[in-house]
Amino acid sequence: MKVKVDKDKCISCGLCINMCPEVFEFDENSKSSVKNQPKNKEQEDCVQNSISSCPVEAIIKD
């Protein structure tokens, strides 16, 4: 799985970062960004939960 964040949609709520800190972080503009691509099933599940929980659907799975 490969994941990215649509910076135009992101509202900086931090939900994905709180849910999956090993994958997401805030960038210099306080928008969510991908720090590390998911490396295992646990992180992929975490990312999938973040995708489902994002209030503006800014997380995109490739």
DSSP file (Angstrom, degrees, kcal/mol; ACC not computed):
  #  RESIDUE AA STRUCTURE BP1 BP2  ACC     N-H-->O    O-->H-N    N-H-->O    O-->H-N    TCO  KAPPA ALPHA  PHI   PSI    X-CA   Y-CA   Z-CA
    1    1 A M              0   0    0      0, 0.0     2,-0.4     0, 0.0    60,-0.0   0.000 360.0 360.0 360.0 138.0    0.0    0.0    0.0
    2    2 A K        -     0   0    0     35,-0.1    60,-3.5     2,-0.0     2,-0.3  -0.978 360.0-169.2-122.7 140.6    1.1    3.5   -0.8
    3    3 A V  E     +A   61   0A   0     -2,-0.4     2,-0.3    58,-0.2    58,-0.2  -0.938   9.5 176.0-132.3 149.9   -0.5    6.5    0.7
    4    4 A K  E     -A   60   0A   0     56,-2.5    56,-3.3    -2,-0.3     2,-0.5  -0.949  24.3-124.6-145.0 167.2   -0.5   10.3    0.2
    5    5 A V  E     -A   59   0A   0     -2,-0.3     2,-1.0    54,-0.2    54,-0.2  -0.958  16.1-134.0-118.4 130.4   -2.3   13.4    1.6
    6    6 A D    >>  -     0   0    0     52,-3.4     4,-1.9    -2,-0.5     3,-0.9  -0.737  18.0-163.3 -80.7 104.7   -4.1   15.9   -0.5
    7    7 A K  T 34 S+     0   0    0     -2,-1.0    -1,-0.2     1,-0.3    25,-0.1   0.773  85.4  60.2 -63.6 -27.8   -2.8   19.2    1.0
    8    8 A D  T 34 S+     0   0    0      1,-0.2    -1,-0.3    -3,-0.1    -2,-0.1   0.807 112.6  37.6 -70.7 -28.6   -5.6   21.2   -0.6
    9    9 A K  T <4 S+     0   0    0     -3,-0.9    -2,-0.2    49,-0.1    -1,-0.2   0.774  91.2 106.0 -90.5 -29.7   -8.2   19.1    1.3
   10   10 A C     <  -     0   0    0     -4,-1.9    -5,-0.0    48,-0.2    44,-0.0  -0.255  45.0-172.3 -59.6 132.8   -6.4   18.7    4.6
   11   11 A I        -     0   0    0     20,-0.0    -1,-0.1     0, 0.0    20,-0.1   0.207  43.3-115.7-109.8  12.3   -7.8   20.9    7.4
   12   12 A S        +     0   0    0      1,-0.1    -2,-0.1    20,-0.0    19,-0.0   0.814  64.7 146.4  61.8  34.4   -5.0   20.1    9.9
   13   13 A C        -     0   0    0      1,-0.1    -1,-0.1    19,-0.0    18,-0.1   0.784  50.4-139.9 -73.3 -24.7   -7.3   18.3   12.4
   14   14 A G     >  +     0   0    0     11,-0.1     4,-2.5     3,-0.0     5,-0.2   0.492  61.6 128.0  83.2   3.4   -4.5   15.9   13.3
   15   15 A L  H  > S+     0   0    0      1,-0.2     4,-2.4     2,-0.2     5,-0.2   0.920  74.4  47.5 -60.0 -45.5   -6.7   12.8   13.5
   16   16 A C  H  > S+     0   0    0      1,-0.2     4,-2.6     2,-0.2     8,-0.3   0.878 111.8  51.2 -65.1 -36.2   -4.5   10.8   11.2
   17   17 A I  H  4 S+     0   0    0      2,-0.2    -1,-0.2     1,-0.2    -2,-0.2   0.905 112.2  46.1 -67.4 -41.6   -1.4   11.8   13.1
   18   18 A N  H  < S+     0   0    0     -4,-2.5    -2,-0.2     1,-0.2    -1,-0.2   0.875 118.6  42.4 -66.4 -37.3   -3.0   10.8   16.5
   19   19 A M  H  < S+     0   0    0     -4,-2.4    -2,-0.2    -5,-0.2    -1,-0.2   0.849 133.0  17.2 -77.1 -34.7   -4.2    7.5   15.0
   20   20 A C    >X  +     0   0    0     -4,-2.6     4,-2.4    -5,-0.2     3,-1.9  -0.503  64.8 161.9-141.8  63.3   -1.1    6.6   13.1
   21   21 A P  T 34 S+     0   0    0      0, 0.0    -1,-0.1     0, 0.0    -3,-0.1   0.706  74.8  63.8 -65.6 -19.3    1.9    8.6   14.2
   22   22 A E  T 34 S+     0   0    0      1,-0.1     3,-0.1    13,-0.1    -5,-0.1   0.650 116.4  29.0 -77.2 -12.5    4.4    6.2   12.7
   23   23 A V  T <4 S+     0   0    0     -3,-1.9    12,-3.3    -7,-0.2    13,-1.4   0.751 118.5  48.2-111.6 -40.6    3.0    7.0    9.2
   24   24 A F  E  <  +B   34   0B   0     -4,-2.4     2,-0.3    -8,-0.3    10,-0.2  -0.748  53.1 162.0-111.3 152.8    1.8   10.7    9.4
   25   25 A E  E     -B   33   0B   0      8,-2.2     8,-2.8    -2,-0.3     2,-0.3  -0.957  42.3 -93.3-152.5 166.5    3.2   13.9   10.7
   26   26 A F  E     -B   32   0B   0     -2,-0.3     6,-0.2     6,-0.2     2,-0.1  -0.676  39.0-144.8 -82.0 140.7    2.6   17.7   10.4
   27   27 A D    >   -     0   0    0      4,-3.0     3,-1.9    -2,-0.3    -1,-0.1  -0.252  40.0 -80.4 -91.1-172.3    4.6   19.4    7.7
   28   28 A E  T 3  S+     0   0    0      1,-0.3    -2,-0.0     2,-0.1    -1,-0.0   0.654 132.4  52.2 -66.3 -15.5    6.0   23.0    7.9
   29   29 A N  T 3  S-     0   0    0      2,-0.2    -1,-0.3     3,-0.0     3,-0.1   0.196 119.3-108.7-102.4  14.0    2.5   24.4    6.9
   30   30 A S  S <  S+     0   0    0     -3,-1.9     2,-0.3     1,-0.3    -2,-0.1   0.754  78.9 130.3  62.4  27.1    0.8   22.4    9.7
   31   31 A K        -     0   0    0    -20,-0.1    -4,-3.0   -18,-0.1    -1,-0.3  -0.793  66.8 -99.0-102.8 152.5   -0.8   20.1    7.1
   32   32 A S  E     +B   26   0B   0     -2,-0.3     2,-0.3    -6,-0.2    -6,-0.2  -0.430  47.0 176.2 -67.4 143.6   -0.7   16.3    7.5
   33   33 A S  E     -B   25   0B   0     -8,-2.8    -8,-2.2    -2,-0.1     2,-0.7  -0.961  37.2 -97.9-143.7 162.9    2.0   14.6    5.4
   34   34 A V  E     +B   24   0B   0     -2,-0.3   -10,-0.3   -10,-0.2     3,-0.2  -0.741  33.5 177.0 -85.9 117.4    3.3   11.1    5.0
   35   35 A K  S    S+     0   0    0    -12,-3.3     2,-0.3    -2,-0.7   -11,-0.2   0.873  73.9   2.1 -83.5 -44.0    6.4   10.6    7.2
   36   36 A N  S    S-     0   0    0    -13,-1.4    -1,-0.4     0, 0.0     3,-0.1  -0.994  76.5-116.7-143.9 137.2    6.8    6.9    6.3
   37   37 A Q        -     0   0    0     -2,-0.3   -35,-0.1    -3,-0.2     7,-0.1  -0.475  53.5 -85.7 -67.7 147.5    4.9    4.6    4.0
   38   38 A P        -     0   0    0      0, 0.0    -1,-0.1     0, 0.0     3,-0.1  -0.313  43.0-171.1 -59.1 135.9    3.2    1.7    5.9
   39   39 A K        +     0   0    0     -3,-0.1     2,-0.3     1,-0.1    -2,-0.0   0.564  59.7  19.4-107.7 -12.6    5.6   -1.2    6.3
   40   40 A N  S  > S-     0   0    0      1,-0.1     4,-2.4     0, 0.0     5,-0.2  -0.906  86.3 -89.6-150.8 175.4    3.4   -3.9    7.7
   41   41 A K  H  > S+     0   0    0     -2,-0.3     4,-2.6     1,-0.2     5,-0.2   0.876 121.3  55.3 -59.8 -40.5   -0.2   -5.1    8.1
   42   42 A E  H  > S+     0   0    0      1,-0.2     4,-2.0     2,-0.2    -1,-0.2   0.923 111.3  43.5 -60.9 -45.0   -0.7   -3.3   11.4
   43   43 A Q  H  > S+     0   0    0      2,-0.2     4,-2.6     1,-0.2    -1,-0.2   0.872 112.0  53.6 -69.6 -36.4    0.4    0.0    9.8
   44   44 A E  H  X S+     0   0    0     -4,-2.4     4,-2.4     2,-0.2    -2,-0.2   0.904 109.6  48.4 -63.0 -40.7   -1.8   -0.6    6.7
   45   45 A D  H  X S+     0   0    0     -4,-2.6     4,-2.2     2,-0.2    -2,-0.2   0.901 110.9  51.3 -64.1 -40.8   -4.8   -1.3    9.0
   46   46 A C  H  X S+     0   0    0     -4,-2.0     4,-2.1     2,-0.2    -2,-0.2   0.917 110.5  48.2 -61.6 -45.0   -4.0    1.9   10.9
   47   47 A V  H  X S+     0   0    0     -4,-2.6     4,-2.7     2,-0.2    -2,-0.2   0.910 109.3  53.2 -62.6 -42.9   -3.8    3.9    7.6
   48   48 A Q  H  X S+     0   0    0     -4,-2.4     4,-2.2     1,-0.2    -1,-0.2   0.899 109.3  48.8 -61.1 -40.3   -7.1    2.4    6.4
   49   49 A N  H  X S+     0   0    0     -4,-2.2     4,-1.6     2,-0.2    -1,-0.2   0.879 110.7  51.2 -65.3 -37.5   -8.7    3.5    9.7
   50   50 A S  H  X S+     0   0    0     -4,-2.1     4,-1.6     2,-0.2    -2,-0.2   0.907 108.6  51.2 -65.1 -41.8   -7.3    7.0    9.2
   51   51 A I  H  < S+     0   0    0     -4,-2.7     3,-0.3     1,-0.2    -2,-0.2   0.928 112.2  46.6 -59.6 -45.5   -8.7    7.1    5.7
   52   52 A S  H  < S+     0   0    0     -4,-2.2    -1,-0.2     1,-0.2    -2,-0.2   0.789 116.3  45.3 -67.3 -28.3  -12.1    6.1    6.9
   53   53 A S  H  < S+     0   0    0     -4,-1.6    -1,-0.2    -5,-0.1    -2,-0.2   0.638  79.4 114.5 -92.7 -16.4  -12.0    8.7    9.8
   54   54 A C    ><  -     0   0    0     -4,-1.6     3,-0.9    -3,-0.3     5,-0.0  -0.382  58.3-149.3 -61.8 121.4  -10.6   11.7    7.8
   55   55 A P  T 3  S+     0   0    0      0, 0.0    -1,-0.2     0, 0.0    -4,-0.0   0.695  95.1  34.5 -69.0 -17.4  -13.4   14.3    7.9
   56   56 A V  T 3  S-     0   0    0      0, 0.0    -2,-0.1     0, 0.0    -3,-0.0   0.267 105.6-119.4-119.9  10.7  -12.5   15.8    4.5
   57   57 A E    <   +     0   0    0     -3,-0.9   -47,-0.1    -6,-0.2    -6,-0.1   0.896  62.4 146.2  54.1  46.8  -11.3   12.6    2.8
   58   58 A A        +     0   0    0    -49,-0.1   -52,-3.4   -53,-0.1     2,-0.5   0.586  41.2  88.5 -89.3 -12.0   -7.8   14.0    2.3
   59   59 A I  E     -A    5   0A   0    -54,-0.2     2,-0.5    -8,-0.2   -54,-0.2  -0.780  61.0-166.2 -94.7 127.3   -5.9   10.7    2.6
   60   60 A I  E     -A    4   0A   0    -56,-3.3   -56,-2.5    -2,-0.5     2,-0.5  -0.942   9.8-151.4-119.9 129.9   -5.5    8.9   -0.6
   61   61 A K  E      A    3   0A   0     -2,-0.5   -58,-0.2   -58,-0.2    -2,-0.0  -0.865 360.0 360.0 -99.7 128.5   -4.4    5.3   -1.1
   62   62 A D              0   0    0    -60,-3.5   -59,-0.2    -2,-0.5    -1,-0.1   0.405 360.0 360.0 -93.3 360.0   -2.6    4.3   -4.3
